[in-house]
Amino acid sequence: MGTQLCRPGQRGAAMIGVVVPAHNEEALLPRALAALKLAAQHPALDAEPVAIVVVADSCCDQSAAIARERGVEVIETGMRNVGASRALGAAALIARGARWLAFTDADSKVHPDWLAAQLALEADAVCGPVSVEDWSAHGALSDALRLHFLERYLHADGHRHIHAANLGVSAAAYLAAGGFLPLACSEDVALVEALQRNGARIAWSAAPRVVTSARTDARARGGFGDTLLAYRDWLSGPAVAKAS
């Protein structure tokens, strides 16, 4: 039998919790939630309950309604702060008994074995890489940007990438590290640094797989999307033009 999703507000035995912050994500959220529900049913989880929480932060679209229509719990807030949103979702799940917290983004699609792969590593925290399948949003520079990114990105065990789109942590280690800080950017880096200071066992693994968006309208300034835009700007800059 596959993993049973927890109903909103349901309490019970230990479970796995997944937090998805969302700010006006109605276009990509359905894909993200479908992938998470599939991951929650992986047989390696041995039917342990999985609770998915969408934190709809300052949304003026149908993100919250889309999540509720799919039977996913929604916490609505107006903080417009991704670090605070992740912390809000984590706190709600820990209060309901979550022993493991997994974090991803509303513009990302987790692999069917994502949760199983995180837990199989038996670490206090798991940092996984991300990949991009569709670079077309960057137009004529799509191919050049893809190659530039792949040349600089280690998609293998032992990497040191930190992405909140592919992050897992035990509830105990999360609490001991102080949780997510209310940062508008790099909240994931701050949490991992706190985990390291606490001596947490961190798996830098390529086993948990997540595909994320290369869209140009990034929700968190200074995050992955802005990194890709910086690469694109460099590729289209005068230095590259002269070199060619």
TORVO-580004 format. One record per residue: residue number from 1; y, x negated, z negated of N, C-alpha, C in turn. Coordinates in nm, 4 decimals, padded with zeros to 6 digits. Last residue first. Example, Ala and Ser with C-alpha at 12.3 -4.5 7.8 and 13.67 -1.06 7.14 Angstrom:
2|-00.2250|-01.2850|-00.7080|-00.1060|-01.3670|-00.7140|00.0030|-01.2900|-00.7870
1|-00.5690|-01.3190|-00.7800|-00.4500|-01.2300|-00.7800|-00.3300|-01.3200|-00.7800
This chain:
244|03.6639|-03.4208|02.9195|03.5867|-03.3714|03.0336|03.6547|-03.4058|03.1654
243|03.8558|-03.5109|02.7512|03.7317|-03.5858|02.7581|03.6485|-03.5443|02.8797
242|04.0515|-03.3155|02.7764|04.0781|-03.4491|02.8268|03.9498|-03.5289|02.8465
241|03.9201|-03.1009|02.6504|03.9619|-03.0879|02.7900|03.9871|-03.2262|02.8518
240|03.8948|-03.1936|02.3942|03.7743|-03.1706|02.4729|03.8083|-03.1644|02.6199
239|04.1609|-03.2023|02.3199|04.0813|-03.3252|02.3137|03.9563|-03.3109|02.3995
238|04.2580|-02.9404|02.3397|04.3008|-03.0398|02.4386|04.2154|-03.1651|02.4358
237|03.9900|-02.7002|02.2643|04.1125|-02.7759|02.2407|04.1395|-02.8823|02.3451
236|03.7564|-02.5661|02.2616|03.8537|-02.5249|02.3643|03.9838|-02.6042|02.3554
235|03.6241|-02.6750|02.0486|03.5647|-02.6869|02.1809|03.6638|-02.6536|02.2922
234|03.7880|-02.5945|01.8382|03.7763|-02.7368|01.8699|03.7226|-02.7560|02.0112
233|03.7446|-02.3218|01.8443|03.8793|-02.3727|01.8693|03.8760|-02.5201|01.9064
232|03.4741|-02.3184|01.7759|03.5159|-02.2714|01.9078|03.6548|-02.3232|01.9432
231|03.4836|-02.4129|01.5129|03.4080|-02.4872|01.6146|03.4562|-02.4492|01.7541
230|03.6304|-02.2010|01.4053|03.6862|-02.3361|01.4028|03.6155|-02.4248|01.5042
229|03.4477|-01.9933|01.4375|03.5756|-01.9877|01.5101|03.6423|-02.1245|01.5139
228|03.2486|-02.0778|01.2618|03.2197|-02.0711|01.4051|03.3480|-02.0654|01.4875
227|03.3925|-02.0493|01.0243|03.3405|-02.1808|01.0627|03.3105|-02.1834|01.2115
226|03.4347|-01.7778|01.0170|03.5498|-01.8638|01.0406|03.5078|-02.0061|01.0759
225|03.1706|-01.6961|00.9632|03.2381|-01.6551|01.0857|03.3572|-01.7431|01.1189
224|03.1241|-01.8059|00.7078|03.0476|-01.8526|00.8235|03.1175|-01.8183|00.9546
223|03.4577|-01.7993|00.5604|03.3127|-01.7985|00.5560|03.2498|-01.8480|00.6850
222|03.7269|-01.7664|00.5747|03.6788|-01.8942|00.5265|03.5276|-01.9042|00.5208
221|03.7276|-01.4250|00.4998|03.8024|-01.5378|00.5529|03.7526|-01.6676|00.4897
220|03.4895|-01.1997|00.5672|03.5325|-01.2900|00.4601|03.6007|-01.4115|00.5202
219|03.4470|-01.0736|00.8122|03.4975|-00.9947|00.7004|03.5514|-01.0827|00.5873
218|03.5344|-01.1756|01.1463|03.4672|-01.2020|01.0191|03.5314|-01.1219|00.9058
217|03.5256|-01.1127|01.4347|03.6074|-01.0426|01.3343|03.5402|-01.0546|01.1973
216|03.3448|-01.2309|01.6016|03.4727|-01.2988|01.5846|03.5617|-01.2327|01.4803
215|02.9936|-01.2750|01.5303|03.1102|-01.1957|01.5677|03.2398|-01.2700|01.5355
214|02.7414|-01.3636|01.5034|02.8421|-01.4616|01.5449|02.9704|-01.3911|01.5862
213|02.5277|-01.2606|01.2350|02.6168|-01.2306|01.3466|02.7108|-01.3470|01.3759
212|02.1941|-01.3839|01.1603|02.3254|-01.3304|01.1272|02.4116|-01.3186|01.2522
211|01.8671|-01.3684|01.0478|01.9521|-01.3759|01.1673|02.0858|-01.3132|01.1323
210|01.6698|-01.5465|00.8232|01.7726|-01.4433|00.8398|01.8497|-01.4715|00.9686
209|01.3761|-01.6351|00.6419|01.4538|-01.6364|00.7668|01.5485|-01.5172|00.7769
208|01.2376|-01.8566|00.4199|01.3027|-01.7252|00.4288|01.3999|-01.7242|00.5475
207|01.1793|-02.1350|00.4976|01.0796|-02.0276|00.5067|01.1422|-01.8877|00.5086
206|01.3381|-02.3467|00.4591|01.3599|-02.2744|00.5850|01.2627|-02.1575|00.5989
205|01.4820|-02.4203|00.1376|01.3689|-02.3912|00.2249|01.4105|-02.3169|00.3516
204|01.5321|-02.5552|-00.1306|01.6127|-02.5592|-00.0080|01.5139|-02.5432|00.1072
203|01.4975|-02.4233|-00.4401|01.4212|-02.4523|-00.3192|01.5151|-02.4433|-00.1994
202|01.5869|-02.5365|-00.7558|01.6351|-02.4738|-00.6326|01.5485|-02.5187|-00.5156
201|01.5729|-02.4920|-01.0852|01.4876|-02.5420|-00.9773|01.5243|-02.4661|-00.8496
200|01.8653|-02.5642|-01.2793|01.7753|-02.4687|-01.2149|01.6953|-02.5372|-01.1042
199|02.0506|-02.7023|-01.4309|01.9183|-02.7597|-01.4112|01.8177|-02.6650|-01.3485
198|02.3035|-02.6147|-01.4456|02.2121|-02.5642|-01.5473|02.0712|-02.6206|-01.5334
197|02.4138|-02.7195|-01.2184|02.4592|-02.7736|-01.3472|02.3652|-02.7317|-01.4605
196|02.2894|-02.5516|-01.0326|02.2549|-02.6933|-01.0373|02.2964|-02.7558|-01.1697
195|02.4194|-02.3116|-01.0867|02.2750|-02.3210|-01.1054|02.2317|-02.4671|-01.1167
194|02.6758|-02.3832|-01.0054|02.6523|-02.3495|-01.1459|02.5034|-02.3564|-01.1784
193|02.6298|-02.4150|-00.7318|02.6753|-02.5299|-00.8110|02.6532|-02.5060|-00.9598
192|02.5627|-02.1526|-00.6670|02.4609|-02.2568|-00.6546|02.5011|-02.3812|-00.7333
191|02.8121|-02.0262|-00.7144|02.6941|-01.9889|-00.7907|02.5882|-02.0986|-00.7850
190|02.9789|-02.1535|-00.5270|03.0102|-02.1636|-00.6695|02.8888|-02.1285|-00.7546
189|02.8574|-02.0697|-00.2888|02.8611|-02.2123|-00.3229|02.8856|-02.2305|-00.4721
188|02.9101|-01.7951|-00.3014|02.7720|-01.8430|-00.2994|02.7635|-01.9903|-00.3384
187|03.1807|-01.7800|-00.2805|03.1210|-01.7358|-00.4063|02.9762|-01.7823|-00.4169
186|03.3284|-01.8393|-00.0557|03.2499|-01.9470|-00.1190|03.1974|-01.9092|-00.2568
185|03.5883|-01.5991|-00.1169|03.5131|-01.6844|-00.0253|03.4400|-01.7909|-00.1072
184|03.7003|-01.4621|-00.3188|03.7063|-01.3987|-00.1878|03.6275|-01.4771|-00.0835
183|03.5340|-01.4415|-00.6316|03.5981|-01.5231|-00.5288|03.5941|-01.4508|-00.3947
182|03.4470|-01.3862|-00.9114|03.5217|-01.2962|-00.8237|03.6037|-01.3741|-00.7211
181|03.1212|-01.5443|-00.9284|03.2621|-01.5379|-00.9663|03.3362|-01.4465|-00.8691
180|02.7956|-01.4400|-01.0088|02.8972|-01.4620|-00.9060|03.0368|-01.4523|-00.9653
179|02.6544|-01.5896|-01.3131|02.6654|-01.4947|-01.2030|02.7706|-01.5321|-01.1009
178|02.6014|-01.7682|-01.5136|02.7265|-01.6933|-01.5207|02.7492|-01.5971|-01.4072
177|02.3620|-01.8915|-01.5320|02.4658|-01.9610|-01.4551|02.5988|-01.8873|-01.4566
176|02.2098|-01.7053|-01.6653|02.2384|-01.8322|-01.7329|02.3502|-01.9094|-01.6638
175|02.1875|-01.5084|-01.4678|02.2650|-01.4815|-01.5893|02.3035|-01.6103|-01.6607
174|02.0246|-01.6481|-01.2828|02.1549|-01.5933|-01.2437|02.2433|-01.5709|-01.3658
173|01.7937|-01.6963|-01.4284|01.8751|-01.8102|-01.3854|02.0154|-01.7653|-01.3465
172|01.7082|-01.4274|-01.4622|01.7340|-01.5135|-01.5781|01.8234|-01.6309|-01.5416
171|01.6693|-01.3351|-01.2045|01.7727|-01.2721|-01.2865|01.8086|-01.3608|-01.4049
170|01.6352|-01.5894|-00.9574|01.5783|-01.5085|-01.0647|01.6925|-01.4506|-01.1483
169|01.7610|-01.5536|-00.6269|01.7695|-01.6183|-00.7580|01.7035|-01.5278|-00.8619
168|01.8388|-01.6197|-00.2832|01.7620|-01.5496|-00.3853|01.7686|-01.6254|-00.5161
167|01.9979|-01.5787|00.0290|02.0001|-01.6387|-00.1040|01.9175|-01.5534|-00.1998
166|02.1445|-01.5407|00.2860|02.0040|-01.5785|00.2679|01.9900|-01.6539|00.1364
165|02.4073|-01.4851|00.2824|02.3258|-01.3992|00.3677|02.1776|-01.4281|00.3514
164|02.5222|-01.6869|00.1457|02.4942|-01.5658|00.0690|02.4145|-01.4657|00.1512
163|02.4113|-02.0068|00.2056|02.4574|-01.8836|00.2697|02.4235|-01.7655|00.1803
162|02.4180|-02.3414|00.2213|02.4289|-02.2330|00.1241|02.4901|-02.1125|00.1946
161|02.2177|-02.6183|00.3201|02.3046|-02.5059|00.3554|02.3030|-02.4016|00.2441
160|02.0698|-02.8462|00.3156|02.1584|-02.8206|00.2019|02.2599|-02.7111|00.2368
159|01.7137|-02.8795|00.3863|01.8535|-02.8602|00.4251|01.9387|-02.8449|00.2989
158|01.4520|-02.8796|00.3134|01.5331|-02.9916|00.2691|01.6778|-02.9839|00.3135
157|01.3146|-02.7414|00.6115|01.3073|-02.7625|00.4677|01.3878|-02.8867|00.4299
156|01.5601|-02.6616|00.8671|01.4318|-02.7153|00.8219|01.4337|-02.7266|00.6707
155|01.7933|-02.6773|01.0470|01.7140|-02.5578|01.0222|01.5726|-02.6016|00.9851
154|02.0950|-02.8142|01.0255|01.9561|-02.8466|00.9963|01.8811|-02.7196|00.9592
153|02.3445|-02.8398|01.2681|02.2834|-02.7529|01.1676|02.1367|-02.7885|01.1509
152|02.4576|-02.9616|01.4812|02.5111|-02.9946|01.3490|02.4420|-02.9200|01.2345
151|02.3481|-02.8636|01.7112|02.3505|-03.0082|01.6938|02.3879|-03.0486|01.5519
150|02.4005|-02.5925|01.6902|02.2633|-02.6398|01.6709|02.2567|-02.7905|01.6510
149|02.6780|-02.5867|01.7509|02.6275|-02.5446|01.6197|02.4892|-02.6041|01.5930
148|02.6786|-02.6711|02.0153|02.7566|-02.7451|01.9150|02.7061|-02.7128|01.7749
147|02.5272|-02.4690|02.1362|02.4772|-02.6064|02.1349|02.5477|-02.6900|02.0288
146|02.6995|-02.2476|02.0932|02.5609|-02.2463|02.0453|02.5062|-02.3889|02.0344
145|02.9282|-02.3301|02.2302|02.9331|-02.3101|02.0853|02.7921|-02.3119|02.0260
144|02.8369|-02.3326|02.4932|02.8853|-02.4566|02.4328|02.8875|-02.4459|02.2807
143|02.7767|-02.0591|02.5254|02.6720|-02.1603|02.5368|02.7133|-02.2908|02.4707
142|03.0352|-01.9363|02.4800|02.9161|-01.9006|02.4031|02.8097|-02.0099|02.4063
141|03.2711|-01.9559|02.6129|03.2326|-02.0702|02.5298|03.1024|-02.0462|02.4523
140|03.3141|-01.7144|02.7352|03.2812|-01.8288|02.8200|03.2358|-01.9501|02.7405
139|03.2348|-01.5273|02.4454|03.2684|-01.5320|02.5865|03.2226|-01.6568|02.6597
138|03.1622|-01.4799|02.1903|03.2522|-01.5928|02.2139|03.2733|-01.6210|02.3621
137|02.9745|-01.2857|02.1824|03.1100|-01.2492|02.1378|03.2103|-01.3598|02.1663
136|02.7271|-01.3980|02.2430|02.8090|-01.3471|02.3525|02.9508|-01.3095|02.3118
135|02.5277|-01.4973|02.0884|02.6542|-01.5698|02.0844|02.7571|-01.5101|02.1807
134|02.2653|-01.3898|01.9116|02.3601|-01.3413|02.0126|02.4959|-01.4094|01.9952
133|02.1239|-01.5152|01.7098|02.0561|-01.4825|01.8351|02.1536|-01.4483|01.9466
132|02.1436|-01.7583|01.4659|02.2215|-01.6635|01.5459|02.1476|-01.6402|01.6765
131|02.0238|-01.8139|01.1326|02.0235|-01.8400|01.2758|02.1041|-01.7311|01.3449
130|02.0442|-01.9804|00.8149|02.0647|-01.8645|00.9007|02.0545|-01.9090|01.0465
129|01.8392|-02.0949|00.5340|01.9339|-02.1106|00.6452|01.9569|-01.9785|00.7177
128|01.8317|-02.0375|00.1744|01.7728|-02.0380|00.3079|01.8789|-02.0526|00.4156
127|01.7655|-02.1196|-00.1482|01.8719|-02.1233|-00.0481|01.8075|-02.1352|00.0896
126|01.6523|-01.9793|-00.4399|01.6131|-02.0179|-00.3046|01.7347|-02.0094|-00.2141
125|01.5780|-02.0483|-00.7840|01.6680|-01.9987|-00.6800|01.6214|-02.0528|-00.5453
124|01.3603|-02.1208|-00.9262|01.4615|-02.0407|-00.9944|01.5582|-01.9787|-00.8949
123|01.0520|-02.0752|-00.7354|01.1682|-02.1512|-00.7815|01.2600|-02.0597|-00.8609
122|00.8298|-01.9944|-00.5779|00.8203|-02.0074|-00.7239|00.9300|-02.0971|-00.7804
121|00.7931|-01.9354|-00.3160|00.8390|-02.0709|-00.3473|00.8387|-02.0986|-00.4968
120|00.7390|-01.6681|-00.2941|00.6265|-01.7603|-00.2825|00.6648|-01.9030|-00.3200
119|00.9879|-01.5454|-00.2934|00.9088|-01.5423|-00.4165|00.7933|-01.6424|-00.4128
118|01.0711|-01.5902|-00.0245|01.1504|-01.6358|-00.1391|01.0627|-01.6478|-00.2636
117|00.8680|-01.4618|00.1197|00.8868|-01.6061|00.1335|00.9690|-01.6629|00.0182
116|00.9066|-01.1945|00.0481|00.7810|-01.2605|00.0147|00.7954|-01.4119|00.0206
115|01.1586|-01.1493|00.1627|01.1412|-01.1430|00.0177|01.0136|-01.2151|-00.0253
114|01.0879|-01.1966|00.4425|01.2001|-01.2616|00.3735|01.1825|-01.2637|00.2224
113|00.9133|-01.1039|00.6322|00.8565|-01.1718|00.5147|00.9632|-01.2386|00.4284
112|01.0787|-00.9886|00.8319|00.9894|-00.9040|00.7523|00.9285|-00.9717|00.6299
111|01.4090|-01.1349|00.8012|01.2756|-01.1332|00.8607|01.1840|-01.0462|00.7744
110|01.7248|-00.9600|00.8045|01.6250|-01.0444|00.7403|01.4914|-01.0294|00.8113
109|02.0229|-00.9697|00.9645|01.8905|-00.9063|00.9739|01.7866|-01.0010|00.9147
108|02.3696|-00.8990|00.8914|02.2548|-00.9874|00.9044|02.1240|-00.9087|00.9050
107|02.5937|-00.7729|00.8125|02.5871|-00.8088|00.9540|02.4665|-00.8974|00.9833
106|02.5737|-00.7458|00.5410|02.5564|-00.6253|00.6213|02.5516|-00.6544|00.7704
105|02.3793|-01.0098|00.3880|02.5040|-00.9483|00.4339|02.4755|-00.8316|00.5267
104|02.1973|-01.0669|00.0803|02.2191|-01.0851|00.2223|02.3487|-01.0144|00.2592
103|02.0074|-01.1702|-00.1985|02.1379|-01.1353|-00.1429|02.1385|-01.1600|00.0070
102|01.7947|-01.0782|-00.4607|01.8071|-01.1338|-00.3263|01.9368|-01.0822|-00.2658
101|01.6722|-01.1367|-00.7792|01.7842|-01.0843|-00.7012|01.7897|-01.1551|-00.5667
100|01.4185|-01.0409|-01.0011|01.4587|-01.1293|-00.8920|01.5686|-01.0609|-00.8133
99|01.3927|-00.8472|-01.1859|01.3577|-00.9827|-01.2289|01.4007|-01.0859|-01.1258
98|01.5652|-00.5559|-01.2780|01.5332|-00.6503|-01.1711|01.5035|-00.7884|-01.2288
97|01.6344|-00.3523|-01.4578|01.5108|-00.4271|-01.4768|01.4745|-00.5252|-01.3693
96|01.8752|-00.2330|-01.4454|01.7606|-00.1479|-01.4141|01.6293|-00.2248|-01.4189
95|02.0497|-00.4362|-01.4882|02.0448|-00.3302|-01.5887|01.9245|-00.2389|-01.5682
94|02.0172|-00.5699|-01.2471|01.9642|-00.6307|-01.3703|01.9522|-00.5264|-01.4796
93|02.1559|-00.3910|-01.0799|02.0123|-00.4123|-01.0617|01.9486|-00.4754|-01.1855
92|02.4185|-00.4111|-01.1706|02.3519|-00.2807|-01.1677|02.2006|-00.2964|-01.1587
91|02.4698|-00.6835|-01.1303|02.4717|-00.6279|-01.2658|02.3985|-00.4941|-01.2717
90|02.4612|-00.6989|-00.8497|02.3635|-00.7714|-00.9315|02.3556|-00.7131|-01.0715
89|02.6854|-00.5449|-00.7775|02.5514|-00.5034|-00.7383|02.4443|-00.5690|-00.8231
88|02.8856|-00.7046|-00.8914|02.8709|-00.5648|-00.9307|02.7316|-00.5138|-00.8966
87|02.8565|-00.9455|-00.7548|02.8333|-00.9421|-00.8992|02.8114|-00.7992|-00.9481
86|02.9309|-00.8664|-00.4969|02.7944|-00.9142|-00.5208|02.7611|-00.9064|-00.6703
85|03.2003|-00.8012|-00.5536|03.1073|-00.6998|-00.5034|02.9627|-00.7416|-00.5268
84|03.3103|-01.0437|-00.6289|03.3049|-00.9359|-00.7269|03.2080|-00.8266|-00.6832
83|03.2850|-01.1745|-00.3813|03.2201|-01.2271|-00.5009|03.2047|-01.1207|-00.6072
82|03.4422|-01.0180|-00.2105|03.2981|-01.0246|-00.1888|03.2249|-01.0798|-00.3102
81|03.6766|-00.7831|-00.2577|03.6440|-00.9177|-00.3025|03.4920|-00.9314|-00.2984
80|03.7926|-00.5258|-00.2813|03.8107|-00.6102|-00.1608|03.7906|-00.7570|-00.1963
79|03.7700|-00.3271|-00.4736|03.8150|-00.4603|-00.5147|03.8523|-00.5492|-00.3971
78|03.6850|-00.0664|-00.4824|03.8038|-00.0978|-00.4033|03.8570|-00.2366|-00.4331
77|03.3523|00.0658|-00.4415|03.4555|-00.0037|-00.5166|03.5727|-00.0333|-00.4243
76|03.0425|00.2291|-00.4765|03.1702|00.2201|-00.4070|03.2743|00.1556|-00.4983
75|02.7138|00.1701|-00.4305|02.8185|00.1565|-00.5315|02.9490|00.1394|-00.4560
74|02.4257|00.3385|-00.3259|02.5584|00.2881|-00.2895|02.6465|00.2822|-00.4135
73|02.0810|00.3171|-00.2416|02.1849|00.3370|-00.3431|02.3153|00.2721|-00.2983
72|01.9430|00.4674|00.0458|01.9811|00.3448|-00.0233|02.0921|00.3754|-00.1229
71|01.8642|00.6612|00.2253|01.8034|00.6583|00.0941|01.8344|00.5354|00.0127
70|02.0081|00.6808|00.4520|01.8830|00.6043|00.4606|01.8169|00.5869|00.3242
69|02.2364|00.8036|00.3738|02.1484|00.8764|00.4655|02.0115|00.8101|00.4759
68|02.3560|00.5944|00.2328|02.2997|00.7085|00.1595|02.2033|00.7885|00.2472
67|02.4407|00.4303|00.4476|02.3445|00.3807|00.3487|02.2777|00.4961|00.2758
66|02.6224|00.6016|00.5752|02.5063|00.5496|00.6488|02.3997|00.5013|00.5511
65|02.8168|00.6350|00.3778|02.7376|00.7501|00.4215|02.6114|00.7056|00.4941
64|02.9236|00.3752|00.3645|02.8596|00.4357|00.2473|02.7697|00.5519|00.2881
63|03.0265|00.3434|00.6331|02.9262|00.2533|00.5752|02.8511|00.3176|00.4594
62|03.2157|00.4752|00.7877|03.0985|00.5503|00.7430|02.9911|00.4635|00.6773
61|03.5306|00.3479|00.6688|03.4450|00.3969|00.7761|03.3255|00.4684|00.7148
60|03.6684|00.2162|00.4832|03.7342|00.3355|00.5361|03.6573|00.3869|00.6584
59|03.5842|00.0415|00.1881|03.5445|00.0895|00.3204|03.6248|00.2137|00.3598
58|03.5998|-00.1187|-00.0429|03.7209|-00.0842|00.0323|03.6895|-00.0384|00.1744
57|03.2710|-00.1894|-00.0363|03.3966|-00.2387|-00.0921|03.5134|-00.2073|00.0008
56|02.9757|-00.0849|-00.1272|03.0753|-00.0511|-00.0252|03.2135|-00.0811|-00.0815
55|02.6949|-00.2345|-00.1809|02.8232|-00.2258|-00.2496|02.9302|-00.2073|-00.1419
54|02.3747|-00.1159|-00.1742|02.4890|-00.1481|-00.0889|02.6162|-00.1301|-00.1711
53|02.0703|-00.2159|-00.2980|02.2004|-00.1595|-00.3339|02.3049|-00.2086|-00.2343
52|01.7297|-00.1575|-00.3203|01.8372|-00.2071|-00.2346|01.9662|-00.1364|-00.2730
51|01.4502|-00.2462|-00.5013|01.5701|-00.1618|-00.5012|01.6778|-00.2286|-00.4186
50|01.1066|-00.2404|-00.4927|01.2250|-00.3100|-00.4414|01.3405|-00.2108|-00.4379
49|00.8083|-00.2698|-00.6871|00.9246|-00.1933|-00.6404|01.0393|-00.2830|-00.5963
48|00.5193|-00.4254|-00.5560|00.6257|-00.4302|-00.6566|00.7469|-00.3532|-00.6040
47|00.3066|-00.4368|-00.3771|00.3596|-00.3050|-00.4150|00.4617|-00.3092|-00.5282
46|00.2728|-00.7080|-00.3157|00.1754|-00.6398|-00.4000|00.2319|-00.5104|-00.4597
45|00.4058|-00.8657|-00.1458|00.4790|-00.8247|-00.2660|00.3912|-00.7424|-00.3602
44|00.2489|-00.8938|00.0746|00.2459|-01.0028|-00.0233|00.3223|-00.9682|-00.1506
43|00.3091|-00.6766|00.2432|00.1920|-00.6688|00.1546|00.1860|-00.7787|00.0490
42|00.6416|-00.5590|00.2553|00.5488|-00.6666|00.2896|00.4309|-00.6663|00.1924
41|00.8414|-00.3770|00.2233|00.7063|-00.3235|00.2339|00.6030|-00.4314|00.2650
40|01.0810|-00.5027|00.2346|01.0417|-00.4474|00.1053|00.8984|-00.3958|00.1053
39|01.1117|-00.5515|00.5044|01.0801|-00.6642|00.4158|01.0305|-00.6158|00.2802
38|01.1845|-00.2934|00.5840|01.0601|-00.3518|00.6330|01.0164|-00.4675|00.5431
37|01.4269|-00.2705|00.4580|01.3202|-00.1783|00.4198|01.1851|-00.2294|00.4677
36|01.5693|-00.4700|00.5941|01.5425|-00.4839|00.4513|01.4290|-00.3911|00.4069
35|01.5878|-00.3624|00.8525|01.5162|-00.4884|00.8315|01.4801|-00.5069|00.6844
34|01.7431|-00.1372|00.8005|01.6093|-00.1206|00.8571|01.5254|-00.2462|00.8342
33|01.9807|-00.2577|00.7130|01.9005|-00.1799|00.6192|01.7589|-00.1573|00.6706
32|02.0721|-00.3827|00.9492|02.0470|-00.4609|00.8283|01.9550|-00.3855|00.7326
31|02.1076|-00.1661|01.1231|02.0103|-00.2710|01.1558|01.9731|-00.3506|01.0314
30|02.3152|-00.0261|00.9858|02.1839|00.0355|01.0088|02.0755|-00.0672|01.0402
29|02.5364|-00.2183|00.9849|02.4619|-00.1857|00.8630|02.3273|-00.1183|00.8901
28|02.6867|-00.2439|01.2149|02.5735|-00.3344|01.1960|02.4859|-00.2998|01.0753
27|02.8812|-00.0385|01.2099|02.8154|-00.0759|01.3354|02.6870|-00.1548|01.3124
26|02.9863|-00.0131|00.9513|02.9061|00.0955|01.0059|02.8307|00.0572|01.1333
25|03.1261|-00.1752|00.7724|03.0130|-00.2330|00.8452|02.9277|-00.1265|00.9141
24|03.3479|-00.2011|00.5798|03.3586|-00.1439|00.7142|03.2514|-00.2022|00.8077
23|03.1966|-00.4189|00.3913|03.3350|-00.3766|00.4126|03.3478|-00.3335|00.5580
22|02.9377|-00.4606|00.1612|02.9775|-00.4092|00.2926|03.1241|-00.3708|00.2912
21|02.6715|-00.6472|00.0137|02.8111|-00.6044|00.0142|02.8506|-00.5588|00.1550
20|02.3649|-00.5894|-00.0991|02.4301|-00.6013|00.0319|02.5750|-00.5552|00.0181
19|02.0987|-00.7025|-00.2940|02.2398|-00.6635|-00.2921|02.2982|-00.6907|-00.1538
18|01.7907|-00.6136|-00.4262|01.8603|-00.6680|-00.3095|02.0021|-00.6134|-00.3079
17|01.5422|-00.6832|-00.6720|01.6675|-00.6195|-00.6338|01.7320|-00.6901|-00.5158
16|01.2208|-00.6066|-00.7859|01.3020|-00.6958|-00.7040|01.4269|-00.6191|-00.6634
15|01.1242|-00.5315|-01.1270|01.1333|-00.5057|-00.9839|01.2140|-00.6158|-00.9172
14|00.9574|-00.4107|-01.4176|01.0270|-00.5165|-01.3443|01.0210|-00.4904|-01.1948
13|00.9600|-00.0471|-01.4610|00.9110|-00.1828|-01.4820|00.9917|-00.2814|-01.4005
12|01.2569|00.1550|-01.4679|01.1134|00.1385|-01.4833|01.0783|-00.0064|-01.5091
11|01.4834|00.3952|-01.3254|01.4529|00.2859|-01.4173|01.3016|00.2735|-01.4302
10|01.6937|00.4977|-01.0590|01.5609|00.4956|-01.1199|01.5435|00.3736|-01.2091
9|01.9313|00.4961|-00.9208|01.9359|00.5240|-01.0626|01.8022|00.5170|-01.1339
8|01.7783|00.5840|-00.6179|01.9032|00.5532|-00.6876|01.8984|00.5930|-00.8344
7|01.4307|00.4789|-00.6183|01.5343|00.5780|-00.5932|01.6607|00.5394|-00.6686
6|01.2850|00.1880|-00.4834|01.3320|00.2624|-00.6005|01.4360|00.3651|-00.5566
5|01.0211|00.1755|-00.2490|01.1639|00.1612|-00.2758|01.2010|00.2448|-00.3977
4|00.7156|00.0200|-00.2858|00.7876|00.1464|-00.2966|00.9334|00.1207|-00.3284
3|00.5378|-00.1843|-00.0586|00.6286|-00.1739|-00.1720|00.7026|-00.0419|-00.1694
2|00.2264|-00.0452|00.0741|00.3498|-00.1222|00.0785|00.4336|-00.1019|-00.0462
1|-00.1201|-00.0848|00.0000|00.0000|00.0000|00.0000|00.1242|-00.0877|00.0000
